[in-house]
Structures are given as structure tokens and as C-alpha cells.
Amino acid sequence: MDICPTSFDLKGQIYTPDFYLPEHNTYIEVKNFWWKYSVERDRKFRKLYPILKLEVILKKDYLAIEKEYSSLIENWEYRNSPFERWIVCSNPTAGSCS
């Protein structure tokens, strides 16, 4: 995986995809959901850089990947790291944390 992110000029905004897979010559963008801003940015990228491959992984697909591989990858989204011991507040305004 590319550890040096690549940014692209989209004529008025800069876009940096989440990952680059050099062995597949493909950029990856992980999206929880599509905002209008995200849709427009995706459209601009594809118009300005038509020869580059960009794959978008939406939440449903991400969750399937996470389920299958997160236990195999150290520090996957902090699930396997010391951060999982942090206190989680389900309702911080109520003052109750577990």
C-alpha cells in the first residue's frame, strides 16, 4: 500500500484518495455514505483523470471486509489496539459512561 498519499487538483479543490494500490494501479476511497460534496468530487476526479482507476468502497462492503479481515490486521481501526480500553460514553451529556 502506498504510504505517501497522492493529491489531485480538481480545479478549486484538492482531493486525496484514502489508499493507492500500486500492484493494481488503483486508488481506493472508503465512504460511509455519499454527501453531495463527495458525489461532486468523485465526478470531477473521473472527468479530470479518466485514465486513473478509482474504486469506491461503501459502508456495506467495508463492513464485510472488516468482518472477514480485521482480526488478521494489527490495529485495524483500533479494534485490536490498546485504544479499545478507552472509556466509551454512550450518552456523554447524561454523564454516564461505561
Helices and strands as residue ranges (DSSP letters): E 8-9, E 14-15, E 19-21, E 26-31, H 36-48, E 53-58, H 59-69, G 70-72, G 76-78, G 82-85, G 92-94
